[in-house]
Amino acid sequence: MPPAPPKKTSKAASPQPSAKKPAAKKPAPSSGSGSGRNIGIYGLMLGAFFTGLLFLPTSIILTIGMVPTFLTILFERDSERNAPIAVGVLNFVGVMPPIMQLWRTGHTLPNALNIMLQTNSWVLMYGSAIGGWFVYFILPPIVAAWVTIRTESKIDGLKEIQKKLEKQWGNDVSTL
């Protein structure tokens, strides 16, 4: 069957309004990162608060023990945020033994306070944070010096190979 011809419409048959309707106002574009992300952050904070209340003895030791990390996060001006990572990881490692001691002896507030009154807990938690600062300040120059020495040694080896090639093939080898 052949296709049906298109319907013809007359302009006179269709009513045309004499005045145009005002266009519907479009809602203001949202930034995309605003409200949805804030709800997630607030939900996470609320969840952390209630979890902290549920596990209060652990939260006390964790919060007091991680003070160096919180201060590092607050005052770090480096855009790469390497100090909070170095300090935070080692600080967390230092906080875990007192927390594990709390879990072994009983998850109660008196046990948490007893652990916090022990000097070795403070030395372990804050000493490990000092270890994080050590990693942040001391290790990069040591690694940079090692890489420099290694690179210079490779360059010297390549120069020796170049000299051998010049002896075999002539000076034209080094002019490429």
ZAROKOL-460382 format. One record per atom (N, C-alpha, C): residue in three letters; atom name; x, y, z. Coordinates in steps of 0.05 Angstrom, whole numbers, always signed. Layout:
<votors>
(ALA, CA, (X, Y, Z)),
...
</votors>
This chain:
<votors>
(MET, N, (+17, -24, +0)),
(MET, CA, (+0, +0, +0)),
(MET, C, (+17, +25, +0)),
(PRO, N, (+9, +44, -16)),
(PRO, CA, (+25, +69, -16)),
(PRO, C, (+20, +85, +10)),
(PRO, N, (+40, +100, +18)),
(PRO, CA, (+36, +116, +42)),
(PRO, C, (+15, +137, +39)),
(ALA, N, (+1, +143, +61)),
(ALA, CA, (-20, +162, +60)),
(ALA, C, (-9, +190, +57)),
(PRO, N, (-22, +207, +42)),
(PRO, CA, (-12, +234, +38)),
(PRO, C, (-15, +250, +64)),
(PRO, N, (+3, +269, +69)),
(PRO, CA, (+1, +284, +93)),
(PRO, C, (-24, +301, +94)),
(LYS, N, (-34, +305, +118)),
(LYS, CA, (-59, +320, +121)),
(LYS, C, (-52, +350, +118)),
(LYS, N, (-70, +363, +104)),
(LYS, CA, (-67, +392, +100)),
(LYS, C, (-84, +406, +121)),
(THR, N, (-71, +426, +132)),
(THR, CA, (-86, +442, +152)),
(THR, C, (-87, +470, +142)),
(SER, N, (-109, +482, +146)),
(SER, CA, (-111, +510, +137)),
(SER, C, (-104, +528, +161)),
(LYS, N, (-93, +550, +154)),
(LYS, CA, (-85, +569, +175)),
(LYS, C, (-110, +582, +187)),
(ALA, N, (-130, +584, +171)),
(ALA, CA, (-154, +597, +180)),
(ALA, C, (-169, +580, +200)),
(ALA, N, (-166, +554, +198)),
(ALA, CA, (-181, +536, +216)),
(ALA, C, (-169, +535, +244)),
(SER, N, (-143, +540, +245)),
(SER, CA, (-130, +539, +272)),
(SER, C, (-131, +566, +284)),
(PRO, N, (-141, +568, +308)),
(PRO, CA, (-143, +595, +321)),
(PRO, C, (-115, +603, +330)),
(GLN, N, (-109, +628, +324)),
(GLN, CA, (-83, +639, +333)),
(GLN, C, (-89, +661, +353)),
(PRO, N, (-76, +658, +375)),
(PRO, CA, (-80, +679, +396)),
(PRO, C, (-69, +706, +386)),
(SER, N, (-82, +726, +393)),
(SER, CA, (-74, +753, +385)),
(SER, C, (-49, +762, +400)),
(ALA, N, (-47, +753, +425)),
(ALA, CA, (-23, +761, +441)),
(ALA, C, (-9, +736, +450)),
(LYS, N, (+17, +738, +450)),
(LYS, CA, (+33, +715, +458)),
(LYS, C, (+31, +711, +489)),
(LYS, N, (+31, +685, +496)),
(LYS, CA, (+31, +680, +525)),
(LYS, C, (+59, +685, +536)),
(PRO, N, (+61, +694, +560)),
(PRO, CA, (+87, +698, +572)),
(PRO, C, (+100, +670, +576)),
(ALA, N, (+125, +669, +570)),
(ALA, CA, (+139, +643, +574)),
(ALA, C, (+141, +636, +603)),
(ALA, N, (+139, +611, +609)),
(ALA, CA, (+141, +602, +636)),
(ALA, C, (+169, +607, +647)),
(LYS, N, (+171, +616, +671)),
(LYS, CA, (+197, +621, +682)),
(LYS, C, (+211, +595, +689)),
(LYS, N, (+236, +595, +681)),
(LYS, CA, (+252, +571, +687)),
(LYS, C, (+263, +573, +715)),
(PRO, N, (+265, +551, +729)),
(PRO, CA, (+277, +553, +756)),
(PRO, C, (+307, +559, +753)),
(ALA, N, (+317, +572, +773)),
(ALA, CA, (+346, +580, +773)),
(ALA, C, (+362, +554, +773)),
(PRO, N, (+383, +554, +756)),
(PRO, CA, (+400, +530, +755)),
(PRO, C, (+414, +525, +782)),
(SER, N, (+415, +500, +790)),
(SER, CA, (+429, +494, +814)),
(SER, C, (+458, +488, +808)),
(SER, N, (+474, +492, +827)),
(SER, CA, (+503, +488, +823)),
(SER, C, (+510, +459, +820)),
(GLY, N, (+493, +441, +828)),
(GLY, CA, (+499, +413, +826)),
(GLY, C, (+514, +401, +849)),
(SER, N, (+530, +417, +862)),
(SER, CA, (+546, +406, +884)),
(SER, C, (+536, +416, +911)),
(GLY, N, (+514, +430, +912)),
(GLY, CA, (+506, +442, +936)),
(GLY, C, (+491, +424, +955)),
(SER, N, (+464, +424, +953)),
(SER, CA, (+448, +412, +973)),
(SER, C, (+451, +382, +976)),
(GLY, N, (+455, +367, +954)),
(GLY, CA, (+458, +338, +956)),
(GLY, C, (+482, +330, +972)),
(ARG, N, (+504, +344, +967)),
(ARG, CA, (+529, +338, +980)),
(ARG, C, (+527, +346, +1010)),
(ASN, N, (+515, +369, +1016)),
(ASN, CA, (+512, +377, +1043)),
(ASN, C, (+496, +358, +1060)),
(ILE, N, (+475, +347, +1048)),
(ILE, CA, (+458, +328, +1062)),
(ILE, C, (+475, +303, +1069)),
(GLY, N, (+492, +295, +1050)),
(GLY, CA, (+509, +271, +1055)),
(GLY, C, (+529, +277, +1077)),
(ILE, N, (+541, +301, +1078)),
(ILE, CA, (+560, +308, +1098)),
(ILE, C, (+546, +309, +1126)),
(TYR, N, (+523, +322, +1126)),
(TYR, CA, (+508, +324, +1152)),
(TYR, C, (+499, +297, +1161)),
(GLY, N, (+491, +280, +1143)),
(GLY, CA, (+483, +253, +1150)),
(GLY, C, (+507, +237, +1161)),
(LEU, N, (+529, +241, +1149)),
(LEU, CA, (+554, +227, +1158)),
(LEU, C, (+561, +237, +1186)),
(MET, N, (+560, +263, +1190)),
(MET, CA, (+566, +274, +1216)),
(MET, C, (+546, +264, +1238)),
(LEU, N, (+521, +264, +1231)),
(LEU, CA, (+501, +254, +1250)),
(LEU, C, (+505, +225, +1256)),
(GLY, N, (+511, +209, +1236)),
(GLY, CA, (+517, +181, +1240)),
(GLY, C, (+542, +177, +1258)),
(ALA, N, (+563, +193, +1253)),
(ALA, CA, (+587, +191, +1270)),
(ALA, C, (+581, +200, +1298)),
(PHE, N, (+564, +219, +1302)),
(PHE, CA, (+556, +228, +1329)),
(PHE, C, (+543, +205, +1345)),
(PHE, N, (+523, +193, +1332)),
(PHE, CA, (+508, +172, +1346)),
(PHE, C, (+526, +147, +1350)),
(THR, N, (+543, +141, +1331)),
(THR, CA, (+562, +119, +1334)),
(THR, C, (+581, +125, +1357)),
(GLY, N, (+589, +150, +1359)),
(GLY, CA, (+607, +158, +1381)),
(GLY, C, (+593, +155, +1408)),
(LEU, N, (+567, +161, +1409)),
(LEU, CA, (+552, +157, +1434)),
(LEU, C, (+549, +128, +1441)),
(LEU, N, (+545, +112, +1420)),
(LEU, CA, (+541, +83, +1424)),
(LEU, C, (+567, +70, +1434)),
(PHE, N, (+589, +78, +1424)),
(PHE, CA, (+615, +68, +1431)),
(PHE, C, (+631, +89, +1446)),
(LEU, N, (+619, +100, +1467)),
(LEU, CA, (+631, +124, +1480)),
(LEU, C, (+659, +119, +1492)),
(PRO, N, (+665, +97, +1505)),
(PRO, CA, (+692, +93, +1515)),
(PRO, C, (+713, +93, +1493)),
(THR, N, (+707, +80, +1471)),
(THR, CA, (+726, +80, +1449)),
(THR, C, (+728, +107, +1437)),
(SER, N, (+706, +121, +1435)),
(SER, CA, (+706, +148, +1423)),
(SER, C, (+722, +168, +1440)),
(ILE, N, (+722, +165, +1466)),
(ILE, CA, (+737, +182, +1483)),
(ILE, C, (+767, +178, +1478)),
(ILE, N, (+776, +153, +1478)),
(ILE, CA, (+805, +148, +1473)),
(ILE, C, (+812, +157, +1445)),
(LEU, N, (+795, +151, +1425)),
(LEU, CA, (+801, +158, +1397)),
(LEU, C, (+803, +188, +1394)),
(THR, N, (+784, +203, +1405)),
(THR, CA, (+783, +232, +1402)),
(THR, C, (+807, +245, +1416)),
(ILE, N, (+813, +237, +1440)),
(ILE, CA, (+835, +249, +1454)),
(ILE, C, (+862, +241, +1441)),
(GLY, N, (+864, +216, +1433)),
(GLY, CA, (+889, +207, +1421)),
(GLY, C, (+894, +219, +1394)),
(MET, N, (+874, +226, +1379)),
(MET, CA, (+878, +236, +1352)),
(MET, C, (+879, +267, +1351)),
(VAL, N, (+882, +280, +1373)),
(VAL, CA, (+884, +309, +1374)),
(VAL, C, (+907, +319, +1355)),
(PRO, N, (+931, +307, +1355)),
(PRO, CA, (+952, +317, +1337)),
(PRO, C, (+943, +317, +1308)),
(THR, N, (+928, +296, +1300)),
(THR, CA, (+918, +295, +1272)),
(THR, C, (+898, +317, +1267)),
(PHE, N, (+879, +321, +1286)),
(PHE, CA, (+859, +342, +1282)),
(PHE, C, (+873, +369, +1279)),
(LEU, N, (+893, +374, +1296)),
(LEU, CA, (+907, +400, +1294)),
(LEU, C, (+922, +403, +1268)),
(THR, N, (+934, +381, +1259)),
(THR, CA, (+948, +381, +1233)),
(THR, C, (+929, +387, +1210)),
(ILE, N, (+906, +375, +1210)),
(ILE, CA, (+886, +380, +1190)),
(ILE, C, (+877, +409, +1191)),
(LEU, N, (+874, +420, +1215)),
(LEU, CA, (+864, +447, +1218)),
(LEU, C, (+884, +468, +1209)),
(PHE, N, (+910, +464, +1214)),
(PHE, CA, (+930, +484, +1209)),
(PHE, C, (+948, +479, +1185)),
(GLU, N, (+944, +457, +1171)),
(GLU, CA, (+961, +450, +1148)),
(GLU, C, (+954, +469, +1125)),
(ARG, N, (+975, +481, +1113)),
(ARG, CA, (+970, +499, +1091)),
(ARG, C, (+979, +488, +1064)),
(ASP, N, (+992, +465, +1064)),
(ASP, CA, (+1001, +452, +1040)),
(ASP, C, (+977, +442, +1024)),
(SER, N, (+977, +448, +998)),
(SER, CA, (+954, +441, +982)),
(SER, C, (+952, +411, +978)),
(GLU, N, (+974, +396, +980)),
(GLU, CA, (+973, +367, +976)),
(GLU, C, (+965, +352, +1001)),
(ARG, N, (+964, +366, +1024)),
(ARG, CA, (+955, +354, +1049)),
(ARG, C, (+971, +329, +1057)),
(ASN, N, (+998, +329, +1053)),
(ASN, CA, (+1014, +306, +1059)),
(ASN, C, (+1018, +303, +1089)),
(ALA, N, (+1020, +325, +1104)),
(ALA, CA, (+1025, +324, +1133)),
(ALA, C, (+1002, +310, +1147)),
(PRO, N, (+977, +318, +1142)),
(PRO, CA, (+955, +303, +1156)),
(PRO, C, (+955, +273, +1150)),
(ILE, N, (+963, +266, +1126)),
(ILE, CA, (+963, +238, +1119)),
(ILE, C, (+985, +223, +1135)),
(ALA, N, (+1009, +234, +1135)),
(ALA, CA, (+1031, +222, +1149)),
(ALA, C, (+1026, +221, +1179)),
(VAL, N, (+1018, +244, +1190)),
(VAL, CA, (+1013, +245, +1219)),
(VAL, C, (+989, +228, +1227)),
(GLY, N, (+968, +230, +1210)),
(GLY, CA, (+943, +215, +1217)),
(GLY, C, (+946, +185, +1217)),
(VAL, N, (+960, +175, +1197)),
(VAL, CA, (+964, +146, +1196)),
(VAL, C, (+980, +136, +1220)),
(LEU, N, (+1002, +148, +1225)),
(LEU, CA, (+1019, +139, +1248)),
(LEU, C, (+1005, +145, +1274)),
(ASN, N, (+991, +166, +1276)),
(ASN, CA, (+976, +173, +1301)),
(ASN, C, (+954, +151, +1306)),
(PHE, N, (+941, +143, +1285)),
(PHE, CA, (+920, +123, +1288)),
(PHE, C, (+932, +96, +1296)),
(VAL, N, (+956, +90, +1285)),
(VAL, CA, (+970, +65, +1294)),
(VAL, C, (+977, +67, +1323)),
(GLY, N, (+984, +90, +1333)),
(GLY, CA, (+991, +94, +1361)),
(GLY, C, (+966, +93, +1379)),
(VAL, N, (+943, +100, +1369)),
(VAL, CA, (+919, +100, +1385)),
(VAL, C, (+907, +72, +1387)),
(MET, N, (+913, +55, +1368)),
(MET, CA, (+900, +28, +1368)),
(MET, C, (+908, +11, +1392)),
(PRO, N, (+933, +10, +1402)),
(PRO, CA, (+938, -7, +1426)),
(PRO, C, (+922, +0, +1450)),
(PRO, N, (+919, +26, +1458)),
(PRO, CA, (+901, +32, +1480)),
(PRO, C, (+872, +24, +1475)),
(ILE, N, (+863, +27, +1450)),
(ILE, CA, (+835, +19, +1444)),
(ILE, C, (+832, -11, +1447)),
(MET, N, (+852, -25, +1437)),
(MET, CA, (+851, -55, +1439)),
(MET, C, (+853, -63, +1468)),
(GLN, N, (+868, -49, +1485)),
(GLN, CA, (+869, -55, +1513)),
(GLN, C, (+841, -50, +1526)),
(LEU, N, (+828, -29, +1517)),
(LEU, CA, (+801, -24, +1527)),
(LEU, C, (+782, -46, +1519)),
(TRP, N, (+784, -56, +1495)),
(TRP, CA, (+766, -78, +1486)),
(TRP, C, (+772, -104, +1502)),
(ARG, N, (+797, -108, +1508)),
(ARG, CA, (+804, -133, +1523)),
(ARG, C, (+795, -131, +1552)),
(THR, N, (+798, -108, +1565)),
(THR, CA, (+792, -105, +1593)),
(THR, C, (+762, -100, +1599)),
(GLY, N, (+747, -93, +1579)),
(GLY, CA, (+719, -87, +1582)),
(GLY, C, (+713, -59, +1572)),
(HIS, N, (+693, -57, +1556)),
(HIS, CA, (+686, -31, +1542)),
(HIS, C, (+669, -14, +1560)),
(THR, N, (+682, -3, +1581)),
(THR, CA, (+667, +14, +1600)),
(THR, C, (+682, +40, +1603)),
(LEU, N, (+667, +60, +1613)),
(LEU, CA, (+679, +87, +1618)),
(LEU, C, (+701, +86, +1639)),
(PRO, N, (+698, +72, +1661)),
(PRO, CA, (+720, +72, +1681)),
(PRO, C, (+746, +59, +1669)),
(ASN, N, (+743, +39, +1652)),
(ASN, CA, (+767, +27, +1639)),
(ASN, C, (+780, +47, +1620)),
(ALA, N, (+763, +62, +1605)),
(ALA, CA, (+774, +81, +1586)),
(ALA, C, (+789, +103, +1601)),
(LEU, N, (+778, +113, +1623)),
(LEU, CA, (+791, +134, +1639)),
(LEU, C, (+817, +123, +1651)),
(ASN, N, (+816, +98, +1660)),
(ASN, CA, (+840, +86, +1672)),
(ASN, C, (+863, +84, +1651)),
(ILE, N, (+855, +76, +1627)),
(ILE, CA, (+875, +75, +1605)),
(ILE, C, (+886, +103, +1599)),
(MET, N, (+869, +123, +1599)),
(MET, CA, (+878, +150, +1593)),
(MET, C, (+895, +161, +1615)),
(LEU, N, (+894, +150, +1639)),
(LEU, CA, (+911, +160, +1661)),
(LEU, C, (+938, +147, +1660)),
(GLN, N, (+942, +127, +1644)),
(GLN, CA, (+969, +114, +1642)),
(GLN, C, (+987, +130, +1623)),
(THR, N, (+1011, +135, +1633)),
(THR, CA, (+1030, +152, +1618)),
(THR, C, (+1038, +138, +1591)),
(ASN, N, (+1041, +112, +1592)),
(ASN, CA, (+1050, +98, +1568)),
(ASN, C, (+1029, +101, +1545)),
(SER, N, (+1004, +104, +1552)),
(SER, CA, (+983, +109, +1531)),
(SER, C, (+988, +135, +1516)),
(TRP, N, (+994, +156, +1532)),
(TRP, CA, (+999, +182, +1520)),
(TRP, C, (+1025, +182, +1504)),
(VAL, N, (+1046, +169, +1515)),
(VAL, CA, (+1071, +168, +1500)),
(VAL, C, (+1067, +153, +1474)),
(LEU, N, (+1052, +132, +1474)),
(LEU, CA, (+1047, +116, +1450)),
(LEU, C, (+1031, +132, +1429)),
(MET, N, (+1009, +144, +1438)),
(MET, CA, (+992, +159, +1420)),
(MET, C, (+1006, +183, +1408)),
(TYR, N, (+1017, +200, +1425)),
(TYR, CA, (+1029, +225, +1415)),
(TYR, C, (+1057, +220, +1404)),
(GLY, N, (+1071, +200, +1414)),
(GLY, CA, (+1097, +193, +1403)),
(GLY, C, (+1095, +183, +1374)),
(SER, N, (+1074, +169, +1368)),
(SER, CA, (+1070, +160, +1341)),
(SER, C, (+1063, +183, +1323)),
(ALA, N, (+1049, +203, +1333)),
(ALA, CA, (+1043, +227, +1317)),
(ALA, C, (+1069, +242, +1311)),
(ILE, N, (+1088, +243, +1331)),
(ILE, CA, (+1114, +255, +1326)),
(ILE, C, (+1129, +239, +1304)),
(GLY, N, (+1125, +213, +1304)),
(GLY, CA, (+1136, +196, +1282)),
(GLY, C, (+1125, +204, +1255)),
(GLY, N, (+1099, +212, +1254)),
(GLY, CA, (+1088, +221, +1230)),
(GLY, C, (+1100, +247, +1220)),
(TRP, N, (+1106, +265, +1239)),
(TRP, CA, (+1120, +290, +1231)),
(TRP, C, (+1149, +284, +1222)),
(PHE, N, (+1161, +264, +1234)),
(PHE, CA, (+1188, +255, +1226)),
(PHE, C, (+1186, +246, +1197)),
(VAL, N, (+1167, +229, +1190)),
(VAL, CA, (+1164, +219, +1163)),
(VAL, C, (+1159, +243, +1144)),
(TYR, N, (+1143, +262, +1152)),
(TYR, CA, (+1136, +284, +1135)),
(TYR, C, (+1160, +302, +1130)),
(PHE, N, (+1176, +308, +1150)),
(PHE, CA, (+1198, +327, +1147)),
(PHE, C, (+1225, +314, +1139)),
(ILE, N, (+1231, +291, +1149)),
(ILE, CA, (+1258, +280, +1146)),
(ILE, C, (+1259, +261, +1121)),
(LEU, N, (+1239, +245, +1117)),
(LEU, CA, (+1240, +225, +1096)),
(LEU, C, (+1242, +237, +1067)),
(PRO, N, (+1227, +257, +1060)),
(PRO, CA, (+1229, +268, +1032)),
(PRO, C, (+1256, +277, +1024)),
(PRO, N, (+1272, +291, +1041)),
(PRO, CA, (+1299, +298, +1032)),
(PRO, C, (+1317, +274, +1029)),
(ILE, N, (+1313, +254, +1046)),
(ILE, CA, (+1329, +230, +1044)),
(ILE, C, (+1323, +215, +1018)),
(VAL, N, (+1298, +213, +1012)),
(VAL, CA, (+1290, +200, +987)),
(VAL, C, (+1300, +216, +963)),
(ALA, N, (+1298, +242, +964)),
(ALA, CA, (+1307, +259, +942)),
(ALA, C, (+1337, +256, +938)),
(ALA, N, (+1352, +254, +959)),
(ALA, CA, (+1381, +250, +957)),
(ALA, C, (+1387, +223, +945)),
(TRP, N, (+1373, +203, +953)),
(TRP, CA, (+1377, +176, +943)),
(TRP, C, (+1371, +175, +913)),
(VAL, N, (+1349, +187, +904)),
(VAL, CA, (+1342, +188, +876)),
(VAL, C, (+1363, +203, +860)),
(THR, N, (+1373, +225, +871)),
(THR, CA, (+1393, +241, +857)),
(THR, C, (+1419, +224, +853)),
(ILE, N, (+1427, +211, +874)),
(ILE, CA, (+1452, +194, +872)),
(ILE, C, (+1447, +172, +852)),
(ARG, N, (+1424, +159, +853)),
(ARG, CA, (+1418, +137, +834)),
(ARG, C, (+1418, +147, +805)),
(THR, N, (+1406, +171, +801)),
(THR, CA, (+1404, +182, +774)),
(THR, C, (+1432, +189, +764)),
(GLU, N, (+1448, +201, +781)),
(GLU, CA, (+1476, +209, +773)),
(GLU, C, (+1492, +184, +766)),
(SER, N, (+1488, +163, +781)),
(SER, CA, (+1502, +137, +775)),
(SER, C, (+1493, +126, +748)),
(LYS, N, (+1467, +128, +741)),
(LYS, CA, (+1458, +119, +715)),
(LYS, C, (+1470, +136, +693)),
(ILE, N, (+1471, +162, +697)),
(ILE, CA, (+1483, +180, +677)),
(ILE, C, (+1512, +173, +673)),
(ASP, N, (+1527, +168, +694)),
(ASP, CA, (+1555, +161, +691)),
(ASP, C, (+1558, +135, +676)),
(GLY, N, (+1540, +115, +681)),
(GLY, CA, (+1541, +90, +666)),
(GLY, C, (+1535, +94, +636)),
(LEU, N, (+1516, +112, +630)),
(LEU, CA, (+1509, +117, +602)),
(LEU, C, (+1532, +132, +588)),
(LYS, N, (+1546, +150, +603)),
(LYS, CA, (+1569, +163, +591)),
(LYS, C, (+1592, +144, +585)),
(GLU, N, (+1596, +123, +602)),
(GLU, CA, (+1616, +103, +596)),
(GLU, C, (+1609, +87, +571)),
(ILE, N, (+1583, +80, +569)),
(ILE, CA, (+1574, +66, +545)),
(ILE, C, (+1577, +83, +520)),
(GLN, N, (+1572, +109, +523)),
(GLN, CA, (+1576, +128, +500)),
(GLN, C, (+1605, +129, +492)),
(LYS, N, (+1623, +130, +511)),
(LYS, CA, (+1652, +130, +504)),
(LYS, C, (+1660, +105, +489)),
(LYS, N, (+1650, +82, +498)),
(LYS, CA, (+1656, +57, +484)),
(LYS, C, (+1646, +57, +456)),
(LEU, N, (+1622, +68, +452)),
(LEU, CA, (+1610, +69, +425)),
(LEU, C, (+1626, +89, +408)),
(GLU, N, (+1636, +111, +419)),
(GLU, CA, (+1652, +130, +404)),
(GLU, C, (+1678, +117, +395)),
(LYS, N, (+1690, +100, +412)),
(LYS, CA, (+1714, +86, +404)),
(LYS, C, (+1709, +67, +381)),
(GLN, N, (+1686, +53, +382)),
(GLN, CA, (+1679, +34, +361)),
(GLN, C, (+1670, +47, +335)),
(TRP, N, (+1653, +67, +337)),
(TRP, CA, (+1639, +78, +313)),
(TRP, C, (+1649, +106, +306)),
(GLY, N, (+1663, +120, +323)),
(GLY, CA, (+1673, +147, +317)),
(GLY, C, (+1656, +167, +332)),
(ASN, N, (+1664, +193, +329)),
(ASN, CA, (+1651, +215, +343)),
(ASN, C, (+1623, +221, +332)),
(ASP, N, (+1616, +211, +309)),
(ASP, CA, (+1589, +217, +298)),
(ASP, C, (+1567, +205, +315)),
(VAL, N, (+1573, +185, +331)),
(VAL, CA, (+1553, +172, +348)),
(VAL, C, (+1542, +192, +369)),
(SER, N, (+1559, +209, +379)),
(SER, CA, (+1551, +227, +401)),
(SER, C, (+1538, +252, +391)),
(THR, N, (+1537, +257, +365)),
(THR, CA, (+1525, +282, +355)),
(THR, C, (+1496, +279, +348)),
(LEU, N, (+1484, +256, +352)),
(LEU, CA, (+1456, +252, +346)),
(LEU, C, (+1441, +267, +365)),
</votors>
